[in-house]
Amino acid sequence: MTTHRDARCRAAGPTCLERAGPVALSWSYPGRMRDGEPEAGLFGPGSVSWQVLREASVMIGGVRALLMHAAHPLVVAGARQTGMYERDPWRRLARTLRQTFTVVFGTSEEAAAASRRIDDVHRAIRGVDEVTGLPYDARDPELLLWVHACLVSSFLLFERLTIGRLDDAGRQAFHVEQMATAEPLGLPADRIPPTFAELEAYVDGVVASGILRATDGARSVAALVRDPPDGVPRRWLWRMVSFLALHSLPPELRELHGVRHTRVDELRMRAVCAAMRLDRPFMPPQVRFIAPAIAAGARLRGEPVRVAEVGLFLDGRRDR
């Protein structure tokens, strides 16, 4: 079976496959695909995307990316239009994350359905931002690129901080693979910087451009991260998640969100991440891995599991 990852790597050149392979295949996972076994989906267990995004600690990058998204007034204007901040914002965020991970860990059919759901929502989100007076459209490639770049950059940051298994070639392979998740949402591959280094430079450029600002929407998201509702899964860990997401932001965005980052905070952040890296191999799978990744492994063993129907964590309840 040819996956999007294979096609992307071939398009990027042979070195992508050559370099990504040893990194991606060096980890063990409870489910390996052989001929005639259940479909692996867009990427499969030999991909860097599965290696990175299965880890619960990397999800902290998703919270960091949310804070970055909220700092863009045109992105946050679209979220406001959906009522994200007024009607149970955490559950809406959790559904969005589940759809994102369904694209990565689900079957090709589940991934396509999840992408269609996201795109269908985006089609209705357009208007004029009351803060800047600029028009916004959730299917605007420029806004989609900002959303995509923040996610990729933040996921890889927390891979480096809490896992540390990828080298530059592995990060590039992850970047290339993730292009396949953006195209069904209306972001053409040729609009995405071709290398991870260039993607990081793009993020730095947007941060330095002056477009990001502390709107009411941005403050609402930061307040949600600092003090989530009682129903949030693993809320007992949230103080640490909030600290890491906020303090790992670029300095300009820390200031925008009202975060005072001292040398003590920097040392604390490094110490927490180092402890997470050391503890990770000893964690039970239901704690270390997110539920969609565990469900994907069960599917590859032939169990009747649909990734789209599980929550984010195996804590005995759905996060929706």
Buried (B, 14 or more C-beta within 10 A) or exposed (E): EEBBBBEBBEEBEEEBBEBBBEBBEEBEBBBBBEEEEBBBBBBBBBBBBBBBBBBBBBBBBBBBBBBBBBBBBBBBBBBBBBEBBEEBBBBBBBBBBBBBBBBBBBBBEBBBBBBEBBBEBBEEBBBEBEBBEEEBBBBBBEBBBBBBBBBBBBBBBBBBBBBEBBEEBBBBBBBBBBBBBBBBBBBEEEBBBBBBEEBBEBBEEBBEEEBBEBBEBBBBBBEBBBEBEEEBBEEEEBEEBBBBBBBBBBEBBBEBBEBEBEEEBEEBBEEBBEEBBEEBEEBEEBBBBBBBBBBBBBBBEEEEBEBBEBBBBBEEEBBE
